[in-house]
Amino acid sequence: MERTRVLLINGSQQDERTGRMIALAQELLEADGLEIDILDPAVHLSADVYEKWLFAHAVMIIAPAGASVVALHVKPPIDRLTAAGYTAHFAERAYGVVVHGKDGAIDGTRHLLTLWLDGMGMVDSDSFAALDRHLGYHEADTCEQAFDGEADCQEEVRNVARAVRNAVTELRAGRLSPPERRARAA
């Protein structure tokens, strides 16, 4: 069996916290032997974006709060893949989501992302796989200080990565099935 491939999606063009969270997830997943692709929508060409999505066994999106950020950087490839008929392809794929930012916007952004991914037939990794957190945006002088001072948040990002790892491992071993298949079997 080929190595399990996880696509980490940086849902921001310039947010340093998002990049630091991507690095945490990458470090944990690579240490567990998974192959990691990183997608930075602001950098990758469109053909590369779709190839990365299609070859991934799991996807983890990390993005700052705000529907406009997600709509500009994350949603277009999802729409394109869905319109091209790839929805069935994603039914065997796990996902996790981390949204960080101001309290008022994080829940709505996380909800939008999970709704889109569920709509593609992807499998949420479990209750640990959808995280939204307010980070000390105004308390520290730099974003590095804010995120570095948030040990609990760093561990929660790792927990999302662990949940994705566990779910994709179970899916690929046939011990976990997509929700619609579980419903039909019951």
C-alpha positions in Angstrom: 0.0 0.0 0.0 1.3 3.5 -0.8 2.2 5.8 2.0 -0.7 7.8 3.4 -0.6 11.4 2.1 -2.1 14.3 4.0 -2.7 17.7 2.4 -2.1 20.6 4.8 -3.8 23.7 3.4 -2.7 27.1 4.4 -5.8 29.1 4.2 -4.1 32.5 4.5 -1.8 34.5 2.3 0.1 36.4 5.0 -0.9 35.2 8.5 2.2 34.0 10.3 0.2 32.0 12.9 -1.3 29.9 10.2 2.2 29.0 8.9 3.3 28.1 12.4 0.3 25.9 12.9 1.0 24.2 9.5 4.5 23.5 10.7 3.3 21.9 14.0 0.9 19.6 12.1 3.5 18.8 9.5 6.1 17.9 12.2 3.7 15.6 14.0 2.4 13.8 10.9 5.8 13.3 9.4 7.1 11.9 12.6 4.2 9.3 12.3 5.4 8.3 8.8 2.8 10.1 6.8 3.7 11.9 3.6 2.8 15.6 3.7 1.9 18.0 0.9 1.5 21.6 1.7 -0.9 23.8 -0.3 -0.5 27.5 -0.1 -3.4 28.8 -2.3 -1.6 32.1 -2.7 1.5 30.4 -4.2 0.4 27.2 -6.1 -0.8 27.2 -9.7 -4.3 26.0 -10.2 -3.4 22.7 -11.8 -1.1 21.9 -8.8 -3.9 22.7 -6.4 -6.3 20.1 -7.9 -3.6 17.5 -8.2 -2.7 17.9 -4.5 -6.4 17.6 -3.5 -6.9 14.5 -5.7 -3.9 12.6 -4.4 -4.5 13.3 -0.7 -5.9 10.6 1.6 -6.8 13.3 4.1 -7.0 17.1 4.2 -6.3 19.4 7.1 -7.2 23.1 6.6 -5.7 25.8 8.8 -7.0 29.3 8.3 -7.6 32.5 10.1 -11.2 33.5 10.8 -13.2 35.4 8.2 -15.5 34.2 5.5 -13.8 36.4 2.9 -10.4 34.8 3.5 -11.8 31.3 3.2 -13.9 32.2 0.2 -10.9 33.7 -1.7 -8.3 31.0 -0.9 -9.9 27.7 0.1 -13.4 27.5 -1.5 -12.6 27.9 -5.2 -10.8 24.5 -5.5 -13.6 22.8 -3.5 -16.1 24.3 -5.9 -14.1 23.3 -9.0 -13.6 19.7 -7.8 -17.3 19.3 -6.9 -18.4 20.7 -10.2 -16.0 18.4 -12.1 -17.7 15.3 -10.5 -15.0 14.4 -8.0 -17.3 14.2 -5.0 -17.3 10.4 -4.9 -13.5 10.4 -4.9 -13.5 12.3 -1.6 -15.9 9.9 0.2 -13.0 7.9 1.4 -11.0 11.0 2.6 -10.7 12.3 6.2 -10.5 15.9 7.1 -9.7 18.2 10.0 -10.1 22.0 10.3 -8.4 24.6 12.5 -9.7 28.2 12.5 -8.1 30.9 14.6 -8.8 34.5 15.1 -11.3 36.9 16.7 -14.0 35.3 18.8 -16.9 36.5 16.6 -15.8 35.1 13.3 -14.2 31.8 14.2 -17.2 29.6 14.7 -18.8 30.8 11.5 -15.7 30.2 9.5 -15.2 26.7 10.9 -18.8 25.9 10.3 -18.5 27.0 6.6 -15.5 24.8 6.1 -16.9 21.7 7.7 -20.2 22.2 5.8 -18.3 22.4 2.5 -16.1 19.3 3.3 -19.1 17.3 4.5 -20.9 18.3 1.3 -18.1 16.7 -0.7 -18.6 13.5 1.2 -15.5 13.7 3.2 -15.3 12.2 6.7 -14.7 14.4 9.7 -11.9 12.8 11.8 -13.9 13.1 15.1 -14.8 15.7 17.7 -11.2 16.8 17.9 -10.9 17.5 14.2 -12.8 20.8 14.1 -11.1 23.5 16.2 -11.8 27.2 16.5 -9.7 29.3 18.8 -9.1 32.9 19.7 -5.4 33.6 20.0 -4.0 36.5 21.9 -4.2 38.9 18.9 -3.9 42.0 21.0 -2.0 40.8 24.1 1.5 40.2 22.5 3.8 42.4 20.4 4.1 39.9 17.6 2.1 37.0 16.4 5.0 34.7 17.2 4.8 35.7 20.8 1.1 35.2 20.9 1.2 31.8 19.4 4.3 30.7 21.2 2.6 31.7 24.5 -0.4 29.6 23.7 0.8 26.1 24.7 -2.8 24.8 25.0 -3.6 26.0 21.5 -0.5 24.4 20.1 -1.5 21.1 21.7 -5.0 21.5 20.3 -3.6 21.9 16.8 -1.6 18.7 17.3 -4.8 17.0 18.5 -6.5 17.9 15.2 -3.5 16.5 13.4 -3.6 13.3 15.5 -7.4 13.0 14.8 -6.8 13.3 11.1 -3.9 10.7 11.3 -6.1 8.3 13.3 -9.1 8.6 11.0 -7.2 8.3 7.7 -5.4 5.2 9.1 -8.7 3.6 10.0 -10.3 4.6 6.7 -7.5 3.1 4.7 -7.5 -0.1 6.8 -11.3 -0.5 6.2 -12.1 -0.1 9.9 -13.9 3.2 9.4 -16.4 4.0 6.7 -17.9 7.3 5.4 -21.1 8.3 7.2 -23.5 7.5 4.3 -22.1 3.9 4.1 -22.5 3.5 7.9 -26.1 4.7 7.6 -26.9 2.2 4.8 -25.4 -0.7 6.7 -27.4 0.0 9.8 
